[in-house]
């Protein structure tokens, strides 16, 4: 299984971001039904969601926020059209790890990689500029996905390009200035956007 493969090689992985996510100024953000602040949250209202995340960070005296993998985000279900098509029911399980931090923060390759694909997914609620990297451990090929990236640097990448472990291959992108992409996550005094890495097997 992929999970056991990754566990065997976990000591080989480098950081994806040049920040310490265990530092005191990093907050774990809860977007489940257990958070009373989300009672009436609607992700289609971008300014309101910006304010909500700013409040969550301020409440923990944090400058960086982390959203969890496989978190059951009921706010997704309450936001029809969030993922581009109002006719398609929104999923609620979050299939990645979100990190809210300053735009322009470098994004690093955790292992040697080849660029598999680059796409600007600009539907409302989608990943925005996205990169998928292909890796190989033992005889297994697998992929890591990075979304909400800076458009200019990301779109310079081409499928087949080789990237070494630790190389900066793009940057965390700015919050969108239009109604495309996911809502931004902070106040104007701290311009940030999110990198969302996820691992999957081809």
C-alpha positions in Angstrom: 0.0 0.0 0.0 1.1 3.6 -0.6 0.6 4.5 3.0 3.1 1.9 4.2 5.6 2.8 1.4 5.5 6.5 2.5 5.9 5.5 6.1 9.0 3.4 5.3 10.6 6.4 3.5 9.3 9.2 5.7 12.9 10.2 6.7 13.6 11.0 3.1 11.0 13.7 2.7 12.0 17.3 2.8 9.7 20.2 3.8 7.2 21.5 1.4 7.3 25.0 3.0 10.2 26.8 4.6 8.3 27.3 7.8 8.0 25.4 11.1 4.3 24.3 11.3 4.8 23.4 14.9 5.8 26.9 15.9 3.7 28.8 18.5 2.3 31.2 15.9 0.7 28.4 13.8 -3.0 27.7 14.5 -4.9 24.5 13.8 -8.1 25.7 12.1 -11.3 23.8 12.6 -13.8 23.9 9.8 -16.1 21.1 11.1 -19.6 21.4 12.5 -18.0 21.4 16.0 -16.9 25.0 15.5 -19.8 27.3 16.5 -18.3 30.2 14.5 -19.2 28.3 11.3 -22.9 28.0 12.1 -24.0 30.3 9.3 -20.8 30.4 7.2 -21.1 30.4 3.4 -17.9 30.1 1.4 -19.5 31.9 -1.5 -19.3 35.1 0.5 -15.6 35.7 0.1 -15.3 38.9 2.3 -17.2 37.2 5.1 -15.0 34.1 4.9 -11.9 36.3 4.9 -13.1 37.9 8.1 -14.0 34.5 9.7 -10.5 33.1 9.1 -8.9 36.3 10.3 -10.9 35.9 13.6 -9.8 32.3 13.9 -6.2 33.3 13.6 -6.5 36.2 15.9 -8.2 34.1 18.5 -5.0 31.9 18.7 -2.6 34.8 18.2 -1.4 33.1 15.0 0.1 34.3 11.7 -0.2 30.9 10.0 -3.2 28.6 9.9 -3.4 24.8 9.0 -6.6 23.1 7.9 -6.7 19.3 8.3 -6.7 16.3 6.0 -10.0 14.3 5.8 -11.7 17.0 7.8 -15.5 16.8 7.4 -16.2 20.4 6.3 -20.0 20.8 6.5 -19.6 24.4 5.2 -18.8 22.8 1.8 -22.2 21.2 1.7 -23.9 24.5 2.7 -22.2 26.3 -0.2 -23.7 25.1 -3.5 -21.7 26.2 -6.5 -18.5 26.5 -4.5 -16.7 24.0 -6.8 -17.8 25.5 -10.1 -21.1 23.7 -10.9 -24.2 24.4 -8.8 -25.8 21.2 -10.1 -23.1 19.0 -8.5 -23.4 18.4 -4.8 -20.4 19.7 -2.9 -18.3 17.1 -1.2 -17.6 17.6 2.5 -14.4 15.7 3.1 -11.3 17.8 2.7 -8.7 15.8 0.6 -5.6 17.7 1.4 -3.8 19.9 4.0 -4.4 23.7 3.7 -1.8 26.1 4.9 -2.7 29.8 5.2 0.5 31.9 5.0 2.0 34.9 3.2 1.7 35.1 -0.6 5.2 34.6 -2.2 6.3 31.9 0.3 8.4 29.4 -1.6 6.9 25.9 -2.3 9.6 23.2 -2.2 9.7 19.7 -3.7 9.7 17.1 -0.9 11.4 14.6 -3.1 13.1 14.4 -6.5 10.2 14.8 -9.0 9.1 15.3 -12.6 6.4 17.8 -13.4 3.3 15.7 -14.3 0.9 18.5 -15.1 0.2 22.2 -14.7 -3.2 23.7 -14.8 -5.0 27.0 -13.9 -8.2 25.7 -12.4 -10.0 29.0 -12.2 -13.6 27.9 -11.4 -15.0 29.4 -8.2 -13.8 27.2 -5.3 -11.3 25.3 -7.3 -7.5 25.0 -6.8 -6.5 28.0 -8.9 -3.0 27.5 -10.4 -2.1 23.9 -9.7 0.9 21.6 -10.1 1.1 17.8 -9.9 4.5 16.3 -9.3 5.4 12.7 -10.0 7.7 10.8 -7.7 9.0 7.3 -7.4 10.0 5.3 -4.4 11.1 1.7 -4.8 9.0 0.5 -7.8 6.0 2.7 -7.0 5.1 5.9 -8.8 2.9 8.4 -6.9 2.0 12.1 -7.1 1.7 15.1 -5.0 -0.6 18.0 -5.8 -0.2 21.7 -4.9 -2.9 24.3 -5.4 -3.5 28.0 -4.8 -0.1 28.9 -6.2 1.2 32.0 -7.8 0.1 32.1 -11.5 3.2 33.5 -13.1 5.8 31.2 -11.7 3.5 28.1 -11.8 2.7 28.5 -15.5 6.4 28.6 -16.4 6.6 25.0 -15.5 6.2 22.3 -18.2 5.3 18.6 -18.0 8.5 16.5 -18.0 10.6 19.1 -16.2 12.9 17.6 -13.5 12.9 19.1 -10.1 15.3 18.1 -7.3 14.3 17.6 -3.7 14.4 20.9 -1.9 14.1 23.0 -5.1 11.7 25.9 -5.1 9.4 25.2 -8.0 6.7 27.8 -7.4 5.3 30.1 -4.7 2.1 30.5 -2.6 -0.2 32.6 -4.7 -2.1 35.8 -3.7 -5.8 35.8 -2.9 -7.8 36.2 -6.1 -9.1 39.7 -7.0 -12.1 38.2 -8.8 -14.7 35.6 -7.9 -12.5 32.8 -9.1 -10.5 30.5 -6.9 -11.2 29.7 -3.3 -12.0 32.6 -0.9 -9.0 34.2 0.6 -8.3 33.4 4.2 -7.2 36.5 6.0 -7.5 40.2 6.5 -6.0 42.8 4.2 -3.2 43.4 6.7 -1.9 39.9 6.2 -2.1 39.0 2.5 -2.0 35.3 2.3 -3.3 32.4 0.2 -3.1 28.7 0.7 -1.0 25.9 -0.6 -2.8 22.6 -0.5 -0.6 19.5 -1.0 -2.2 16.1 -1.3 -0.7 12.7 -2.1 -2.3 10.1 -4.3 -1.3 7.2 -6.4 -1.7 7.2 -10.2 
